[in-house]
Amino acid sequence: MASPTHHVVDIHTHMYPPAYIELLESRNSIPLIRKFAGADEPRLIILPAEAESLDKTTTTTPNDPASSTSSSPHLPGRPVTSHYSSLKQKLHFMDTHQIDISVISLANPWLDFIPSEDAGETAKSINQEFSHMCGQAPGRLFFFATLPLTAPPETLLAAVGHIRSLKYCRGVILGTSGLGKGLDDPALVPVFRALGANKLTVFLHPHYGLPSEVWGPRATDEYGHVLPLALGFPMETTIAVARMYLAGVFEQAPELRLILAHSGGTLPFLAGRIESCVVHDGQLVREGKAGPGSGRRTLWQVLKEQIYLDAVVYSEVGLKAAVEASGVDRLMFGTDHPFFPPLGSDEQGEWESVTWNAEAVRKALGEGSEGARAVMGGNAFEILRLHEEDAAGADAKVI
């Protein structure tokens, strides 16, 4: 059990508020929630790769659950249990795994699909709902807010100021599409600057993965979700941050701070190769972006100055690489709840996906060591200012 001075903090944990569930239930294309004949619970379908399976499966209507049958033995998506939206369930999960504080966030795909004219109000409503949830468990819950990225620029920037005023907000969760052109889009720089100026840390999380054809013709029917989740998501994060680095985003928004999901994808392993490719690229050298006199910060420097990593990597080997890349003082524990539940066992008990991550910390850094305590909660406590019950302020800056 965590002592009063050694908090366990989960910074990668999701919730779908009831209003978001209702929104997904009303949709006819992904992302959506659908009921299927023979299934005990409705299913969440959010991955592009799942759209093809959805087309092969006939859904039921809410009023006639037996009105159709599935033409495929494999139902798309994942069951929407109480773990997705119940505050009571979240707190039970925390207690079961001896987690003192959770920083909850909306899961992918956030509000990337919302029409421009609705995005601002939808985001405000969702964020207010998160704030209310945190208020029901003060001291135990904080949250990363959601940005209305499809809204007009003035609405988006105004949203940053509103988010900063919310009592339990400690940053924002962001996908890799940005405004639709990726995170190296110059139009996104003012948003990054505003987030940095308001000390709102960005939790960067993948969703779109890689094109389905990358996985080959056997993937959909034979390999489940393994390839897009295990490989597509980490590579998506790696590519997004590499593009930001090459575009000079970190220099243009020096106050920006990112937490990268899943221990930074493959960045800890590939940063050296990226560096080698940069310094050996004739175009970049000719343009003065690399080589002697360029003043370029290395990717290694950016990893240790503007980037944090979560510890959702499931192995001692991966965690050691993350520590080497970013530093033990820049890693933070996470669970990815409610995803990756135990199969065929009690979801109210311990989840392997959680215990594997905690075990990786212990093995990599030593049971009860200062480094392990920092990763399990100490770092998040300081970086996200969890010692401040109210980190909001009236001095929100839009620049």
Protein Blocks (a to p, Z undefined) as FASTA:
>chain_A
ZZfklccddfbdcdddfklmmmmmmpcbdcdddddehiabdcddfbfklmmmmmmpccdd
fklmmlpccfbfbdghjdddfklmpmklmmmmmmmnopabdcdddddehjmmgcfklmmm
mmmmmmmmmmmmmmmmghjaccdddddfkbcfklmmmmmmmmmmpmklgbdcddfklnon
ajklmklmmmmmmmmmnopacddddfklpafklnojklmmmnojmlmmmmmmmmmmmmmm
mmmmmnommmmmmmbccddehhhpjmmmmmmmmmmmmmmmmklmmnopgcehklpacfkl
mmmmmpccdfbeopaklmmmmmmmnopklcccdekiaghiaehiafklccfklmmmmmmm
mmmnoghiaklmmmnmmmmmmmnopmbmblcdfkbccZZ
